[in-house]
Amino acid sequence: MERSKDFPDSFYRVTVKGLCVRDGKVLLMLEPKARSGKWEMPGGGLDFGEDIKIGFKRELEEEMGLKVTKISQAPVYVWTHKFKERRGLDWYYSLVLAYRVEFESLDFKETEECEDLSFFSKEELSKIELAGQTKELPGLFNPEDFKEPF
């Protein structure tokens, strides 16, 4: 097991991501080139002690200016992602909790974190450039998981 000088062995940064799925396709946001220029799942890191759903709504509104109308009771997918040389650290792990989400509308506002939105099929996910934590999504995403309304 790799050990860190920066934090305890049990430390994970918790990230909450959104799975807005329509017609078997998942919504992703395009990060501006200044960030990565790649497609990313909407959402972000929780602040220490923050309620999951409150933090999730805050992140989505900050990133895209979208109002959340519905969040699943539990995450649909959960995975870990290792970041290297980020936030002034050699490395750290992020625990990603991906919840199903719906928005009032998709009339987003462009921000320093989001310049576009688009829906992608499972097949299309493997053909686009994905940012950081979203790289694991193509191996997990199954449109069948979203057939039932929530």
Secondary structure, 3 states (H helix, E strand, C coil): CCCCCCCCCCCCEEEEEEECEECCEEEEEECCCCCCCCEECCEEECCCCCCHHHHHHHHHHHHHCCCEEEECCCCCEEEEEEEEEECCEEEEEEEEEEEEEEECCCCCCCCCCCCEEEEECHHHHCCCCECHHHHHHHHHCCHHHHCCCC
